[in-house]
Amino acid sequence: MKAVALYGTLGSLVLSALVAVPAGGTTRSAPAETPAPAPPRIAFGRCAPEEHLPAGVECGRLTVPLDYARPKDKKITLTVSRARATGSPKERQGALVFNPGGPGASSMNFPLYAKVDRWRRTARAYDFVGYAPRGVGRSAPLSCQDPAEYAKIPSESPRRPSEAFKRKKAAEAKAYAQGCARNAGPALRHYTSANNARDLDMLRAGLGEKKLTYMGASYGTYFGAVYATLFPGHVRRMVFDSVVNPDPRQIWYRNNLDQNIGFERRWQDWGRWVAKHHKVYHLGTTPQAVLRAYDTVRERLHKRPLGGKVGSAQLQAAFLKTGYNDAYWPVRAAALATYVKGDPRLLLKQAAPLPGGEKADENGNAVYTAVECNDGLWPRDLRVWDRDNTASARVAPFETWDNAWMNLPCAFWPRYSPRGAVQDPNRYAEDVTDVTLPQAGAPHRPVDVRTAPGALPPVLLLAAERDGATPHSGAVELRRRLPGASLVTERGAGTHGVSFGTNACANQHVERYLLTGRTPARDTFCGPRAEPKPVMPAKKRK
């Protein structure tokens, strides 16, 4: 499941890092890499119409190597956007680069945040810089399947999948992986978090920045941490919001299993909130009753999709958003309540995919799949997937199987050699202790995220205590691996994306850090944001 939220002298790039340590293994130094020549300064000008950005936002292009081991060979071009700092010359501190997560998300619209009140002081000091990472949007776009076929609706998401359904999903996953390999060819192996980090350093240089000021959310925290590992001397300030667990043994199979538990906890939170407002929604006075009402609707749509557009899979996708952000709690409760009362219009409006988004949706999924499958070691034996996800579904039934289907192409992903490790197809993660270690960040070998004490300036981490997409334990793990990091925890909250939201305490810490470089104590806590208020649509007069 995607972890999504919101977002030096120009010398050669030094690409060196520690290789991941497999369980029972030892740390080995990565072989020296050929440095990539620094790019020319980005020439900013009018944005292309396809970006749908207003006047006042500039756009440019950044050329980077497809393969950093062969930097003079094939190049790809990334799109970049910028809104200049609004303050006086004395206030300005350079560029703030933002990534909202994914993998597969773009921050090309980040410059628009400069107009939002909560960001105004920060926007006086920084140019707001967004970009589309490799594979995304118009940045060497990646596709694995015909978008119309990918977006075909309605589709099914049974709570207890049959063996026949599992075989069907496995066949679809295999076809999708084959489509990625067929469409991308040899370039497919180069969509990795390590290369995203290297692209980020090329962007720093292309902006004319000696050191990088960066803000990453969700997956943006992971490859931001990879950047800190590869280029600690190029870091000025970094904000990591809603932190992915960077332990190489977690990337990405185990992180997805942990996500299932996190989303189940958030699903129960939503059920409790709806039950508390039974007088508004009339869906049950207990969380169990509320969630049974949802499961009844899910079964009904599984058998008879709503309006020929909303099957059980579309329902699940719509209600998963309650796990990402509390702001969805009232609107989803209202949609479910009105449907149960016999009015399907609100549910149809909220759960039916918007027309015209098929290409972007498939592109985002293709990049997500390529990066996650390339980054880590995945089980090749479908029996392992079935065993682990069956166990997960017993305690976390809401999201487990949908998450499994989304990631299942990784079971059929191409193996790479000679630079990629060759694994026994039935081995994964902790079982791999005797393979030849490839270059750091090469396909199927995560970077071992960590920095030596004093190598990195103080960085700021933020996490919600009950975040489902990126459980809080991931932030604790990253803080351990980046000495000097400070962690701000939003207690009792679960919205994915803490900074510059509705929590004034968290916002103050982020703003102070970006403007002054000062971090709070190593462990700092903010109270939870206010719960949303229940809302039901007004009844229309006949």
SULPE-V96808 format. One line per field, one symbol per residue. ss: DSSP state (2 for helix, 1 for strand, 0 for the rest). psi: psi as a letter, one per 20 degrees, with the letter a starting at -180 (. if undefined). Layout:
ss = ???
psi = ???
This chain:
ss = 00110000000010000110000000001000000100000000100022200000011111111002220000111111111000000000011111101100010002222220222222222111111100000000000000222200000000000022222222222222222222222222220022222222222222000001111110222222222222022211111110000002220022222222222222222222222202222000002222222222222222200100010222222222222200022222222222220000222222200000022222222222222222200000022222222222222000022222222222220000000000000000222000000000000000100010000000011111000000022222222221000111110000000000000222222222222200000011110000000000000000
psi = pqnqd..qqmaqponqrqqqoqpiaqpqqqqpqpqpqqrrppoqbqqqhhilqrqipqqaqppqqgoiimiibpqrpqqqqppqqiarhhhpjbqopqpibdqjqqkhjhhhhhipgiigghhhhqpoprrorpipdjnmqpqiqphhghjpqrrqmqhnprhhhghghghggghgghhghghhbiihijnrhghhghhhhhggghikphqppqpqqchhhgihhgghghlhijpfqppopnppojphiioighhhhhhggghgghghgggggghhlhhghliqiqhggghhgghghghghhhnqpjjhoahhhgghgihhhhhphhigghhggggghghijoigggghhhpqpqijgghghgghgggggghhhgrpqphohhgggghhggghhimhgighhgghhihhhhjqqqqqihqqoqpijqqdhioijrppaqpjrpjnqpnpqqqpihprprpqqqphkphgnqhhhhgghhhinpiqqpopoqjrjpoogqkcjohgghgggggghhiipqargoqqqrqqqqqqqpqqqppp.
